Amino acid sequence: MDEQWLIRQIEEKREALKKLLHSKDFNLNDHEVIKLSQELDELILQYTQYKTRE
């Protein structure tokens, strides 16, 4: 796993979350929204850990 891969994954998840939020009328309690948000959080955490190791 490298930095560019993580950045692409984060951007893809951000776009997917944005589209999902629009389709769910910004329902932050929706199970799909919560799951995708958690996946995005995990990717951001991985990126942060990657950067601190450099």
N, CA, C and O atoms as CSV, one atom per row, in Angstrom:
chain,resi,resn,atom,element,x,y,z
A,1,MET,N,N,0.851,-1.170,0.000
A,1,MET,CA,C,0.000,0.000,0.000
A,1,MET,C,C,0.898,1.235,0.000
A,1,MET,O,O,1.785,1.377,0.842
A,2,ASP,N,N,0.651,2.118,-0.955
A,2,ASP,CA,C,1.472,3.326,-1.023
A,2,ASP,C,C,0.595,4.571,-0.889
A,2,ASP,O,O,-0.633,4.489,-0.861
A,3,GLU,N,N,1.236,5.683,-0.809
A,3,GLU,CA,C,0.550,6.951,-0.570
A,3,GLU,C,C,-0.456,7.275,-1.663
A,3,GLU,O,O,-1.586,7.667,-1.369
A,4,GLN,N,N,-0.059,7.117,-2.913
A,4,GLN,CA,C,-0.965,7.439,-4.022
A,4,GLN,C,C,-2.205,6.548,-4.024
A,4,GLN,O,O,-3.306,7.014,-4.319
A,5,TRP,N,N,-2.029,5.272,-3.698
A,5,TRP,CA,C,-3.167,4.358,-3.631
A,5,TRP,C,C,-4.137,4.810,-2.541
A,5,TRP,O,O,-5.349,4.840,-2.752
A,6,LEU,N,N,-3.594,5.161,-1.374
A,6,LEU,CA,C,-4.439,5.638,-0.276
A,6,LEU,C,C,-5.188,6.911,-0.655
A,6,LEU,O,O,-6.375,7.049,-0.357
A,7,ILE,N,N,-4.509,7.822,-1.300
A,7,ILE,CA,C,-5.142,9.081,-1.713
A,7,ILE,C,C,-6.283,8.808,-2.683
A,7,ILE,O,O,-7.356,9.397,-2.554
A,8,ARG,N,N,-6.066,7.921,-3.653
A,8,ARG,CA,C,-7.130,7.577,-4.611
A,8,ARG,C,C,-8.313,6.929,-3.912
A,8,ARG,O,O,-9.466,7.233,-4.219
A,9,GLN,N,N,-8.028,6.037,-2.973
A,9,GLN,CA,C,-9.102,5.365,-2.237
A,9,GLN,C,C,-9.915,6.374,-1.424
A,9,GLN,O,O,-11.142,6.293,-1.378
A,10,ILE,N,N,-9.239,7.310,-0.792
A,10,ILE,CA,C,-9.920,8.338,-0.006
A,10,ILE,C,C,-10.820,9.179,-0.907
A,10,ILE,O,O,-11.975,9.436,-0.568
A,11,GLU,N,N,-10.298,9.603,-2.042
A,11,GLU,CA,C,-11.086,10.415,-2.968
A,11,GLU,C,C,-12.300,9.651,-3.490
A,11,GLU,O,O,-13.391,10.211,-3.595
A,12,GLU,N,N,-12.111,8.372,-3.816
A,12,GLU,CA,C,-13.229,7.557,-4.306
A,12,GLU,C,C,-14.299,7.398,-3.230
A,12,GLU,O,O,-15.490,7.499,-3.527
A,13,LYS,N,N,-13.896,7.153,-1.990
A,13,LYS,CA,C,-14.856,7.011,-0.894
A,13,LYS,C,C,-15.566,8.329,-0.617
A,13,LYS,O,O,-16.763,8.340,-0.330
A,14,ARG,N,N,-14.843,9.429,-0.699
A,14,ARG,CA,C,-15.455,10.750,-0.482
A,14,ARG,C,C,-16.541,11.019,-1.511
A,14,ARG,O,O,-17.626,11.488,-1.168
A,15,GLU,N,N,-16.250,10.723,-2.772
A,15,GLU,CA,C,-17.234,10.928,-3.831
A,15,GLU,C,C,-18.432,9.999,-3.651
A,15,GLU,O,O,-19.576,10.419,-3.822
A,16,ALA,N,N,-18.173,8.752,-3.309
A,16,ALA,CA,C,-19.260,7.793,-3.093
A,16,ALA,C,C,-20.141,8.237,-1.923
A,16,ALA,O,O,-21.367,8.144,-1.994
A,17,LEU,N,N,-19.518,8.716,-0.856
A,17,LEU,CA,C,-20.273,9.178,0.300
A,17,LEU,C,C,-21.106,10.405,-0.050
A,17,LEU,O,O,-22.257,10.517,0.372
A,18,LYS,N,N,-20.535,11.315,-0.813
A,18,LYS,CA,C,-21.262,12.511,-1.226
A,18,LYS,C,C,-22.508,12.123,-2.031
A,18,LYS,O,O,-23.595,12.647,-1.784
A,19,LYS,N,N,-22.351,11.212,-2.985
A,19,LYS,CA,C,-23.490,10.767,-3.800
A,19,LYS,C,C,-24.524,10.042,-2.948
A,19,LYS,O,O,-25.726,10.246,-3.118
A,20,LEU,N,N,-24.061,9.202,-2.037
A,20,LEU,CA,C,-24.978,8.464,-1.175
A,20,LEU,C,C,-25.764,9.410,-0.277
A,20,LEU,O,O,-26.968,9.233,-0.089
A,21,LEU,N,N,-25.096,10.408,0.275
A,21,LEU,CA,C,-25.782,11.379,1.120
A,21,LEU,C,C,-26.871,12.114,0.351
A,21,LEU,O,O,-27.962,12.337,0.876
A,22,HIS,N,N,-26.580,12.488,-0.885
A,22,HIS,CA,C,-27.585,13.157,-1.712
A,22,HIS,C,C,-28.774,12.234,-1.964
A,22,HIS,O,O,-29.925,12.663,-1.893
A,23,SER,N,N,-28.495,10.979,-2.256
A,23,SER,CA,C,-29.576,10.039,-2.561
A,23,SER,C,C,-30.397,9.683,-1.319
A,23,SER,O,O,-31.555,9.283,-1.444
A,24,LYS,N,N,-29.825,9.819,-0.147
A,24,LYS,CA,C,-30.523,9.497,1.110
A,24,LYS,C,C,-31.053,10.756,1.796
A,24,LYS,O,O,-31.408,10.719,2.974
A,25,ASP,N,N,-31.108,11.867,1.063
A,25,ASP,CA,C,-31.579,13.143,1.616
A,25,ASP,C,C,-30.840,13.534,2.890
A,25,ASP,O,O,-31.438,14.029,3.845
A,26,PHE,N,N,-29.546,13.307,2.886
A,26,PHE,CA,C,-28.650,13.691,3.985
A,26,PHE,C,C,-29.026,13.055,5.314
A,26,PHE,O,O,-28.857,13.659,6.373
A,27,ASN,N,N,-29.532,11.842,5.250
A,27,ASN,CA,C,-29.874,11.085,6.455
A,27,ASN,C,C,-28.595,10.475,7.024
A,27,ASN,O,O,-28.122,9.443,6.547
A,28,LEU,N,N,-28.049,11.114,8.036
A,28,LEU,CA,C,-26.788,10.661,8.626
A,28,LEU,C,C,-26.946,9.401,9.468
A,28,LEU,O,O,-25.951,8.804,9.877
A,29,ASN,N,N,-28.170,8.996,9.729
A,29,ASN,CA,C,-28.420,7.794,10.516
A,29,ASN,C,C,-28.644,6.556,9.650
A,29,ASN,O,O,-28.858,5.462,10.171
A,30,ASP,N,N,-28.595,6.725,8.339
A,30,ASP,CA,C,-28.776,5.599,7.437
A,30,ASP,C,C,-27.602,4.624,7.559
A,30,ASP,O,O,-26.446,5.041,7.634
A,31,HIS,N,N,-27.907,3.333,7.578
A,31,HIS,CA,C,-26.874,2.304,7.767
A,31,HIS,C,C,-25.792,2.372,6.683
A,31,HIS,O,O,-24.607,2.241,6.989
A,32,GLU,N,N,-26.183,2.574,5.434
A,32,GLU,CA,C,-25.196,2.650,4.344
A,32,GLU,C,C,-24.282,3.866,4.500
A,32,GLU,O,O,-23.080,3.782,4.251
A,33,VAL,N,N,-24.848,4.976,4.907
A,33,VAL,CA,C,-24.070,6.207,5.107
A,33,VAL,C,C,-23.065,6.006,6.233
A,33,VAL,O,O,-21.900,6.386,6.114
A,34,ILE,N,N,-23.520,5.411,7.317
A,34,ILE,CA,C,-22.636,5.168,8.463
A,34,ILE,C,C,-21.492,4.243,8.068
A,34,ILE,O,O,-20.337,4.497,8.409
A,35,LYS,N,N,-21.812,3.172,7.351
A,35,LYS,CA,C,-20.791,2.200,6.943
A,35,LYS,C,C,-19.743,2.852,6.035
A,35,LYS,O,O,-18.542,2.682,6.244
A,36,LEU,N,N,-20.200,3.591,5.035
A,36,LEU,CA,C,-19.275,4.235,4.111
A,36,LEU,C,C,-18.445,5.296,4.821
A,36,LEU,O,O,-17.263,5.461,4.520
A,37,SER,N,N,-19.047,6.010,5.751
A,37,SER,CA,C,-18.321,7.008,6.524
A,37,SER,C,C,-17.234,6.359,7.374
A,37,SER,O,O,-16.133,6.895,7.492
A,38,GLN,N,N,-17.538,5.217,7.958
A,38,GLN,CA,C,-16.543,4.494,8.749
A,38,GLN,C,C,-15.391,4.002,7.873
A,38,GLN,O,O,-14.231,4.042,8.285
A,39,GLU,N,N,-15.714,3.538,6.665
A,39,GLU,CA,C,-14.667,3.100,5.735
A,39,GLU,C,C,-13.758,4.272,5.373
A,39,GLU,O,O,-12.537,4.126,5.314
A,40,LEU,N,N,-14.354,5.419,5.134
A,40,LEU,CA,C,-13.569,6.617,4.827
A,40,LEU,C,C,-12.690,7.009,6.007
A,40,LEU,O,O,-11.520,7.349,5.829
A,41,ASP,N,N,-13.248,6.964,7.202
A,41,ASP,CA,C,-12.464,7.267,8.406
A,41,ASP,C,C,-11.263,6.337,8.533
A,41,ASP,O,O,-10.165,6.775,8.877
A,42,GLU,N,N,-11.474,5.057,8.256
A,42,GLU,CA,C,-10.385,4.077,8.344
A,42,GLU,C,C,-9.285,4.382,7.329
A,42,GLU,O,O,-8.100,4.286,7.650
A,43,LEU,N,N,-9.669,4.748,6.112
A,43,LEU,CA,C,-8.670,5.100,5.098
A,43,LEU,C,C,-7.880,6.341,5.507
A,43,LEU,O,O,-6.665,6.400,5.320
A,44,ILE,N,N,-8.570,7.322,6.058
A,44,ILE,CA,C,-7.886,8.542,6.505
A,44,ILE,C,C,-6.918,8.217,7.639
A,44,ILE,O,O,-5.811,8.752,7.687
A,45,LEU,N,N,-7.332,7.351,8.540
A,45,LEU,CA,C,-6.447,6.920,9.626
A,45,LEU,C,C,-5.213,6.206,9.065
A,45,LEU,O,O,-4.094,6.464,9.508
A,46,GLN,N,N,-5.412,5.319,8.105
A,46,GLN,CA,C,-4.284,4.620,7.485
A,46,GLN,C,C,-3.332,5.603,6.822
A,46,GLN,O,O,-2.114,5.460,6.929
A,47,TYR,N,N,-3.882,6.600,6.140
A,47,TYR,CA,C,-3.056,7.607,5.480
A,47,TYR,C,C,-2.248,8.395,6.516
A,47,TYR,O,O,-1.059,8.651,6.324
A,48,THR,N,N,-2.903,8.772,7.605
A,48,THR,CA,C,-2.225,9.514,8.667
A,48,THR,C,C,-1.091,8.688,9.262
A,48,THR,O,O,0.001,9.206,9.495
A,49,GLN,N,N,-1.344,7.413,9.506
A,49,GLN,CA,C,-0.302,6.538,10.041
A,49,GLN,C,C,0.838,6.387,9.037
A,49,GLN,O,O,2.008,6.369,9.422
A,50,TYR,N,N,0.505,6.279,7.766
A,50,TYR,CA,C,1.524,6.167,6.722
A,50,TYR,C,C,2.412,7.407,6.723
A,50,TYR,O,O,3.636,7.299,6.644
A,51,LYS,N,N,1.790,8.596,6.812
A,51,LYS,CA,C,2.553,9.836,6.778
A,51,LYS,C,C,3.429,10.011,8.020
A,51,LYS,O,O,4.520,10.573,7.928
A,52,THR,N,N,2.970,9.542,9.164
A,52,THR,CA,C,3.771,9.704,10.378
A,52,THR,C,C,4.986,8.777,10.373
A,52,THR,O,O,5.977,9.044,11.053
A,53,ARG,N,N,4.909,7.691,9.609
A,53,ARG,CA,C,6.046,6.773,9.506
A,53,ARG,C,C,7.125,7.283,8.568
A,53,ARG,O,O,8.270,6.836,8.631
A,54,GLU,N,N,6.761,8.219,7.697
A,54,GLU,CA,C,7.767,8.732,6.733
A,54,GLU,C,C,8.806,9.575,7.413
A,54,GLU,O,O,9.718,10.080,6.757
